[in-house]
Amino acid sequence: MGPRAILYFMSLILLLSSAWESSKAQQSVVFPDSIIIIRDAQSGRVGFVFPESLAVDYRNLIVNYVPALEGKISLQDSLIAEGKKLLKDKNAEIVILNANMKDTHQMFEEQKGISESFEKLYKQERRAKRFWRVMAYLLGAGAVAVLVVK
């Protein structure tokens, strides 16, 4: 083996050792994910197998996110119930206003009937007064005619 072969061999050993050190450093940084296994209590069969990070995410979802959503849902349910109550109250007010409008319309119809009956009575009274006025003129003219003729 010549000096070149020894130099080549040493550089190969250095290259392999540096690659081994870098892979060793990467292995110490990256940990494999733990696995959670759920088994049936009676038979011992495996039901579910999933990574622990998924279980942690699921727990965080159940603990943090779901109660917030339930709070929003209950708030929306209460708002919907309040809106239904307001609509029911407004519908009751509309029914009352419709009844008042019918009563007012009926009152106007009664007033119209009363006014028409008063108008008829007024016309009859004017006719009666005119009749008696004409009769008085005729009686006066007849009396004057009787006095003039005598």
N, CA, C and O of each residue as an XYZ file, in Angstrom:
600
protein
N       0.840     -1.156      0.000
C       0.000      0.000      0.000
C       0.892      1.228      0.000
O       1.818      1.389      0.796
N       0.552      2.058     -0.928
C       1.350      3.268     -1.041
C       0.759      4.409     -0.218
O      -0.291      4.288      0.413
N       1.470      5.490     -0.258
C       0.980      6.643      0.521
C      -0.363      7.176      0.017
O      -1.164      7.711      0.783
N      -0.586      7.017     -1.273
C      -1.880      7.470     -1.778
C      -2.992      6.604     -1.267
O      -4.032      7.149     -0.899
N      -2.869      5.367     -1.215
C      -3.902      4.453     -0.738
C      -4.172      4.708      0.727
O      -5.324      4.686      1.162
N      -3.116      4.951      1.496
C      -3.309      5.230      2.926
C      -4.079      6.542      3.086
O      -4.986      6.627      3.914
N      -3.735      7.545      2.318
C      -4.442      8.834      2.387
C      -5.907      8.669      1.980
O      -6.793      9.238      2.616
N      -6.163      7.899      0.930
C      -7.525      7.640      0.477
C      -8.301      6.898      1.547
O      -9.447      7.254      1.824
N      -7.719      5.886      2.152
C      -8.350      5.092      3.192
C      -8.669      5.955      4.410
O      -9.751      5.821      4.981
N      -7.758      6.837      4.824
C      -7.967      7.697      6.001
C      -9.098      8.700      5.727
O      -9.917      8.968      6.607
N      -9.140      9.251      4.513
C     -10.215     10.204      4.208
C     -11.568      9.503      4.185
O     -12.579     10.086      4.577
N     -11.589      8.248      3.726
C     -12.827      7.472      3.740
C     -13.275      7.209      5.162
O     -14.468      7.311      5.448
N     -12.375      6.877      6.056
C     -12.711      6.646      7.469
C     -13.237      7.935      8.099
O     -14.212      7.891      8.849
N     -12.622      9.068      7.815
C     -13.088     10.352      8.356
C     -14.489     10.698      7.832
O     -15.342     11.177      8.579
N     -14.705     10.452      6.562
C     -16.012     10.730      5.969
C     -17.083      9.863      6.595
O     -18.158     10.359      6.930
N     -16.814      8.574      6.759
C     -17.788      7.672      7.375
C     -18.043      8.027      8.835
O     -19.184      7.969      9.292
N     -17.012      8.387      9.564
C     -17.197      8.722     10.975
C     -17.999     10.010     11.129
O     -18.814     10.116     12.046
N     -17.786     10.999     10.247
C     -18.565     12.237     10.339
C     -20.025     11.975      9.968
O     -20.927     12.552     10.576
N     -20.266     11.117      8.984
C     -21.637     10.766      8.620
C     -22.311     10.023      9.759
O     -23.489     10.242     10.041
N     -21.549      9.126     10.423
C     -22.115      8.376     11.547
C     -22.444      9.312     12.703
O     -23.481      9.144     13.346
N     -21.583     10.301     12.988
C     -21.830     11.269     14.066
C     -23.054     12.125     13.762
O     -23.860     12.393     14.654
N     -23.199     12.554     12.513
C     -24.349     13.399     12.171
C     -25.646     12.600     12.251
O     -26.665     13.128     12.695
N     -25.627     11.345     11.832
C     -26.839     10.529     11.932
C     -27.155     10.225     13.386
O     -28.324     10.145     13.762
N     -26.128     10.055     14.207
C     -26.325      9.812     15.632
C     -26.945     11.051     16.289
O     -27.824     10.927     17.142
N     -26.488     12.244     15.892
C     -27.046     13.481     16.442
C     -28.501     13.637     16.017
O     -29.327     14.069     16.821
N     -28.831     13.299     14.785
C     -30.215     13.399     14.321
C     -31.101     12.402     15.051
O     -32.246     12.720     15.373
N     -30.605     11.227     15.313
C     -31.406     10.236     16.019
C     -31.692     10.673     17.443
O     -32.747     10.343     17.986
N     -30.789     11.399     18.052
C     -31.032     11.828     19.418
C     -32.027     12.987     19.463
O     -32.667     13.204     20.492
N     -32.169     13.733     18.368
C     -33.109     14.857     18.343
C     -34.514     14.366     18.006
O     -35.480     14.808     18.627
N     -34.644     13.488     17.067
C     -35.951     13.022     16.623
C     -36.311     11.761     17.390
O     -35.625     10.743     17.301
N     -37.407     11.848     18.152
C     -37.878     10.681     18.905
C     -39.035     10.050     18.157
O     -39.886     10.761     17.622
N     -39.079      8.762     18.112
C     -40.241      8.130     17.482
C     -41.479      8.352     18.353
O     -41.383      8.415     19.578
N     -42.641      8.469     17.708
C     -43.896      8.725     18.416
C     -44.327      7.479     19.177
O     -44.235      6.360     18.672
N     -44.798      7.694     20.402
C     -45.308      6.569     21.192
C     -46.646      6.132     20.627
O     -47.350      6.910     19.983
N     -46.980      4.895     20.874
C     -48.211      4.328     20.344
C     -49.121      3.986     21.515
O     -48.677      3.439     22.525
N     -50.401      4.316     21.368
C     -51.403      3.968     22.376
C     -52.249      2.849     21.794
O     -52.741      2.937     20.669
N     -52.406      1.804     22.579
C     -53.182      0.639     22.147
C     -54.372      0.507     23.087
O     -54.209      0.486     24.307
N     -55.562      0.419     22.518
C     -56.773      0.204     23.314
C     -57.230     -1.215     23.041
O     -57.466     -1.605     21.898
N     -57.348     -1.983     24.124
C     -57.737     -3.389     23.999
C     -59.116     -3.601     24.609
O     -59.564     -2.849     25.475
N     -59.770     -4.654     24.124
C     -61.040     -5.067     24.707
C     -60.752     -5.719     26.057
O     -59.857     -6.558     26.159
N     -61.500     -5.343     27.093
C     -61.230     -5.832     28.446
C     -61.522     -7.323     28.574
O     -60.821     -8.013     29.315
N     -62.516     -7.835     27.888
C     -62.886     -9.243     28.049
C     -62.037    -10.163     27.178
O     -61.506    -11.164     27.658
N     -61.912     -9.823     25.906
C     -61.208    -10.738     25.004
C     -59.724    -10.415     24.872
O     -58.940    -11.280     24.479
N     -59.331     -9.206     25.188
C     -57.930     -8.821     25.053
C     -57.545     -8.455     23.637
O     -56.368     -8.212     23.370
N     -58.496     -8.406     22.721
C     -58.209     -8.041     21.341
C     -57.899     -6.548     21.246
O     -58.405     -5.735     22.019
N     -57.060     -6.221     20.285
C     -56.696     -4.824     20.063
C     -57.832     -4.157     19.292
O     -58.234     -4.611     18.221
N     -58.337     -3.063     19.870
C     -59.419     -2.333     19.218
C     -58.901     -1.179     18.389
O     -59.259     -1.037     17.220
N     -58.053     -0.346     18.993
C     -57.522      0.831     18.310
C     -56.044      0.951     18.600
O     -55.590      0.668     19.708
N     -55.295      1.373     17.594
C     -53.882      1.697     17.750
C     -53.679      3.042     17.063
O     -53.949      3.188     15.871
N     -53.205      4.015     17.819
C     -52.959      5.325     17.227
C     -51.812      6.004     17.948
O     -51.500      5.662     19.089
N     -51.175      6.977     17.278
C     -50.026      7.658     17.873
C     -50.438      8.501     19.080
O     -51.570      8.975     19.169
N     -49.499      8.674     20.000
C     -49.783      9.437     21.212
C     -50.052     10.902     20.886
O     -50.871     11.540     21.547
N     -49.379     11.438     19.886
C     -49.616     12.848     19.525
C     -51.058     13.058     19.078
O     -51.657     14.098     19.349
N     -51.610     12.058     18.389
C     -53.012     12.139     17.997
C     -53.907     12.106     19.222
O     -54.908     12.821     19.281
N     -53.557     11.281     20.203
C     -54.336     11.219     21.440
C     -54.253     12.539     22.197
O     -55.251     13.000     22.750
N     -53.072     13.149     22.224
C     -52.907     14.442     22.898
C     -53.721     15.512     22.180
O     -54.383     16.331     22.818
N     -53.668     15.501     20.848
C     -54.472     16.462     20.088
C     -55.956     16.257     20.350
O     -56.706     17.223     20.492
N     -56.381     14.988     20.414
C     -57.782     14.687     20.695
C     -58.167     15.169     22.091
O     -59.245     15.733     22.281
N     -57.277     14.944     23.077
C     -57.559     15.394     24.439
C     -57.650     16.918     24.486
O     -58.542     17.471     25.129
N     -56.730     17.591     23.806
C     -56.782     19.052     23.757
C     -58.064     19.537     23.086
O     -58.659     20.533     23.497
N     -58.471     18.821     22.060
C     -59.718     19.163     21.388
C     -60.899     19.016     22.337
O     -61.753     19.899     22.421
N     -60.940     17.889     23.055
C     -62.049     17.638     23.979
C     -62.012     18.620     25.146
O     -63.054     19.125     25.564
N     -60.826     18.893     25.672
C     -60.713     19.736     26.873
C     -60.889     21.211     26.539
O     -61.531     21.934     27.301
N     -60.342     21.672     25.432
C     -60.326     23.110     25.148
C     -61.380     23.550     24.138
O     -62.140     24.485     24.390
N     -61.418     22.880     23.014
C     -62.208     23.383     21.901
C     -63.690     23.051     22.022
O     -64.543     23.896     21.750
N     -63.997     21.828     22.427
C     -65.399     21.405     22.505
C     -66.186     22.233     23.524
O     -67.302     22.647     23.208
N     -65.663     22.501     24.747
C     -66.437     23.355     25.661
C     -66.671     24.766     25.115
O     -67.723     25.361     25.351
N     -65.692     25.292     24.390
C     -65.894     26.616     23.788
C     -67.016     26.568     22.758
O     -67.851     27.470     22.692
N     -67.028     25.501     21.953
C     -68.108     25.349     20.976
C     -69.447     25.131     21.662
O     -70.466     25.665     21.222
N     -69.452     24.340     22.750
C     -70.700     24.134     23.482
C     -71.202     25.448     24.065
O     -72.407     25.700     24.084
N     -70.281     26.288     24.541
C     -70.671     27.607     25.046
C     -71.282     28.461     23.950
O     -72.291     29.132     24.165
N     -70.664     28.435     22.766
C     -71.211     29.195     21.645
C     -72.582     28.661     21.245
O     -73.497     29.429     20.950
N     -72.713     27.336     21.240
C     -73.989     26.726     20.868
C     -75.064     27.091     21.880
O     -76.186     27.422     21.496
N     -74.735     27.037     23.173
C     -75.733     27.396     24.186
C     -76.093     28.873     24.085
O     -77.251     29.239     24.290
N     -75.112     29.731     23.771
C     -75.399     31.153     23.583
C     -76.334     31.349     22.393
O     -77.290     32.122     22.465
N     -76.050     30.645     21.300
C     -76.916     30.761     20.128
C     -78.303     30.204     20.415
O     -79.297     30.763     19.951
N     -78.389     29.108     21.175
C     -79.692     28.568     21.552
C     -80.473     29.566     22.387
O     -81.675     29.741     22.185
N     -79.795     30.228     23.332
C     -80.495     31.222     24.157
C     -80.927     32.417     23.313
O     -82.006     32.970     23.524
N     -80.080     32.820     22.350
C     -80.471     33.916     21.460
C     -81.665     33.527     20.597
O     -82.560     34.340     20.366
N     -81.678     32.285     20.121
C     -82.807     31.810     19.320
C     -84.071     31.779     20.167
O     -85.138     32.184     19.706
N     -83.956     31.296     21.415
C     -85.121     31.262     22.301
C     -85.626     32.672     22.584
O     -86.833     32.910     22.606
N     -84.701     33.605     22.799
C     -85.100     34.994     23.048
C     -85.762     35.589     21.805
O     -86.744     36.324     21.906
N     -85.213     35.263     20.633
C     -85.822     35.732     19.386
C     -87.221     35.169     19.191
O     -88.124     35.882     18.755
N     -87.406     33.881     19.516
C     -88.735     33.278     19.418
C     -89.702     33.956     20.375
O     -90.861     34.193     20.035
N     -89.214     34.271     21.587
C     -90.065     34.948     22.570
C     -90.459     36.329     22.062
O     -91.616     36.732     22.180
N     -89.485     37.061     21.490
C     -89.792     38.381     20.933
C     -90.799     38.280     19.793
O     -91.720     39.091     19.698
N     -90.621     37.272     18.918
C     -91.577     37.085     17.827
C     -92.963     36.765     18.360
O     -93.964     37.258     17.840
N     -93.023     35.937     19.400
C     -94.310     35.594     20.002
C     -94.958     36.841     20.594
O     -96.158     37.056     20.428
N     -94.159     37.673     21.293
C     -94.686     38.916     21.856
C     -95.159     39.855     20.750
O     -96.217     40.473     20.863
N     -94.370     39.957     19.681
C     -94.758     40.826     18.568
C     -96.022     40.306     17.896
O     -96.878     41.096     17.495
N     -96.151     38.980     17.769
C     -97.368     38.415     17.189
C     -98.569     38.719     18.066
O     -99.651     39.013     17.558
N     -98.387     38.650     19.400
C     -99.474     39.001     20.315
C     -99.844     40.473     20.151
O    -101.025     40.820     20.154
N     -98.835     41.343     20.007
C     -99.111     42.763     19.780
C     -99.842     42.972     18.458
O    -100.739     43.810     18.370
N     -99.466     42.221     17.437
C    -100.132     42.339     16.136
C    -101.589     41.914     16.250
O    -102.465     42.546     15.660
N    -101.858     40.846     17.004
C    -103.241     40.398     17.204
C    -104.038     41.486     17.914
O    -105.175     41.774     17.542
N    -103.431     42.096     18.949
C    -104.114     43.170     19.682
C    -104.369     44.361     18.759
O    -105.457     44.935     18.769
N    -103.358     44.733     17.956
C    -103.539     45.853     17.026
C    -104.608     45.555     15.977
O    -105.376     46.443     15.605
N    -104.663     44.311     15.499
C    -105.713     43.938     14.548
C    -107.087     44.050     15.190
O    -108.030     44.532     14.562
N    -107.205     43.606     16.446
C    -108.483     43.720     17.157
C    -108.851     45.191     17.346
O    -110.006     45.574     17.157
N    -107.865     46.019     17.721
C    -108.127     47.459     17.873
C    -108.544     48.087     16.545
O    -109.433     48.937     16.502
N    -107.889     47.657     15.460
C    -108.235     48.191     14.150
C    -109.662     47.795     13.769
O    -110.405     48.610     13.221
N    -110.048     46.555     14.054
C    -111.417     46.118     13.767
C    -112.415     46.905     14.602
O    -113.465     47.313     14.106
N    -112.078     47.120     15.890
C    -112.961     47.906     16.754
C    -113.092     49.338     16.241
O    -114.187     49.898     16.226
N    -111.973     49.926     15.821
C    -111.996     51.292     15.292
C    -112.808     51.352     14.005
O    -113.583     52.287     13.801
N    -112.634     50.360     13.139
C    -113.399     50.314     11.896
C    -114.890     50.185     12.202
O    -115.716     50.853     11.580
N    -115.225     49.335     13.151
C    -116.626     49.163     13.541
C    -117.176     50.473     14.121
O    -118.314     50.851     13.841
N    -116.360     51.164     14.932
C    -116.789     52.432     15.507
C    -117.018     53.470     14.403
O    -117.982     54.232     14.467
N    -116.141     53.508     13.393
C    -116.337     54.435     12.276
C    -117.612     54.100     11.498
O    -118.342     54.997     11.076
N    -117.873     52.812     11.313
C    -119.105     52.408     10.629
C    -120.332     52.844     11.428
O    -121.315     53.317     10.858
N    -120.266     52.682     12.755
C    -121.381     53.125     13.599
C    -121.548     54.639     13.511
O    -122.671     55.134     13.408
N    -120.435     55.379     13.552
C    -120.498     56.841     13.437
C    -121.073     57.249     12.078
O    -121.842     58.205     11.979
N    -120.693     56.518     11.046
C    -121.214     56.807      9.712
C    -122.721     56.570      9.674
O    -123.470     57.366      9.106
N    -123.161     55.465     10.285
C    -124.603     55.181     10.345
C    -125.351     56.247     11.139
O    -126.430     56.682     10.736
N    -124.776     56.668     12.270
C    -125.411     57.710     13.089
C    -125.472     59.021     12.311
O    -126.491     59.711     12.325
N    -124.380     59.358     11.637
C    -124.360     60.600     10.868
C    -125.377     60.558      9.727
O    -126.045     61.558      9.464
N    -125.505     59.415      9.047
C    -126.502     59.290      7.974
C    -127.919     59.411      8.523
O    -128.778     60.039      7.904
N    -128.161     58.807      9.690
C    -129.511     58.912     10.276
C    -129.807     60.354     10.693
O    -130.934     60.819     10.524
N    -128.805     61.077     11.239
C    -129.010     62.486     11.582
C    -129.259     63.318     10.322
O    -130.070     64.244     10.335
N    -128.566     62.989      9.249
C    -128.770     63.708      7.996
C    -130.194     63.496      7.473
O    -130.825     64.435      6.988
N    -130.694     62.271      7.571
C    -132.075     61.984      7.154
C    -133.064     62.764      8.017
O    -134.017     63.356      7.512
N    -132.819     62.755      9.332
C    -133.713     63.502     10.225
C    -133.679     64.996      9.909
O    -134.718     65.656      9.926
N    -132.486     65.536      9.618
C    -132.348     66.951      9.293
C    -133.118     67.282      8.017
O    -133.788     68.312      7.945
N    -133.022     66.400      6.996
C    -133.754     66.623      5.744
C    -135.258     66.575      5.985
O    -136.010     67.389      5.448
N    -135.693     65.603      6.804
C    -137.126     65.507      7.111
C    -137.597     66.761      7.856
O    -138.689     67.269      7.600
N    -136.773     67.249      8.768
C    -137.132     68.449      9.529
C    -137.203     69.664      8.606
O    -138.103     70.493      8.746
N    -136.262     69.778      7.662
C    -136.295     70.897      6.707
C    -137.540     70.830      5.831
O    -138.158     71.853      5.539
N    -137.904     69.613      5.412
C    -139.123     69.456      4.605
C    -140.360     69.868      5.407
O    -141.256     70.546      4.904
N    -140.377     69.430      6.679
C    -141.532     69.784      7.521
C    -141.606     71.298      7.717
O    -142.688     71.878      7.635
N    -140.468     71.940      7.976
C    -140.461     73.398      8.154
C    -140.892     74.099      6.868
O    -141.647     75.069      6.919
N    -140.424     73.623      5.724
C    -140.796     74.205      4.443
C    -142.305     74.052      4.214
O    -142.978     74.976      3.758
N    -142.822     72.843      4.547
C    -144.261     72.610      4.397
C    -145.056     73.605      5.244
O    -146.002     74.223      4.756
N    -144.677     73.756      6.498
C    -145.420     74.651      7.383
C    -145.218     76.115      6.975
O    -146.129     76.922      7.161
N    -144.088     76.473      6.441
C    -143.862     77.836      5.975
C    -144.766     78.123      4.769
O    -145.401     79.175      4.690
N    -144.812     77.162      3.831
C    -145.688     77.316      2.660
C    -147.139     77.396      3.118
O    -147.910     78.203      2.597
N    -147.517     76.565      4.090
C    -148.896     76.587      4.600
C    -149.200     77.937      5.269
O    -150.301     78.470      5.129
N    -148.229     78.475      5.987
C    -148.440     79.777      6.642
C    -148.605     80.876      5.597
O    -149.450     81.758      5.753
N    -147.782     80.829      4.504
C    -147.923     81.828      3.447
C    -149.296     81.709      2.774
O    -149.958     82.710      2.501
N    -149.704     80.472      2.515
C    -150.999     80.251      1.880
C    -152.136     80.736      2.784
O    -153.090     81.356      2.314
N    -152.025     80.448      4.089
C    -153.047     80.884      5.037
C    -153.075     82.418      5.111
O    -154.147     83.021      5.158
N    -151.913     83.030      5.120
C    -151.845     84.502      5.137
C    -152.392     85.100      3.859
O    -153.116     86.095      3.901
N    -152.057     84.506      2.715
C    -152.548     84.995      1.428
C    -154.056     84.811      1.344
O    -154.766     85.663      0.809
N    -154.537     83.695      1.875
C    -155.988     83.450      1.877
C    -156.699     84.456      2.768
O    -157.779     84.934      2.423
N    -156.101     84.783      3.920
C    -156.710     85.752      4.837
C    -156.724     87.139      4.195
O    -157.713     87.862      4.323
N    -155.663     87.519      3.517
C    -155.596     88.812      2.839
C    -156.619     88.837      1.707
O    -157.294     89.845      1.499
N    -156.731     87.749      0.987
C    -157.684     87.680     -0.120
C    -159.115     87.796      0.410
O    -159.950     88.438     -0.225
N    -159.409     87.194      1.549
C    -160.746     87.252      2.137
C    -161.021     88.697      2.573
O    -162.133     89.192      2.387
N    -160.045     89.363      3.138
C    -160.222     90.730      3.602
C    -160.378     91.702      2.415
O    -161.153     92.656      2.489
N    -159.668     91.463      1.367
C    -159.727     92.335      0.194
C    -161.072     92.138     -0.520
O    -161.648     93.111     -1.006
N    -161.554     90.970     -0.589
C    -162.783     90.654     -1.301
C    -163.969     91.212     -0.497
O    -164.969     91.568     -1.121
N    -163.934     91.306      0.750
C    -165.046     91.764      1.549
C    -165.183     93.194      1.424
O    -166.077     93.784      2.030
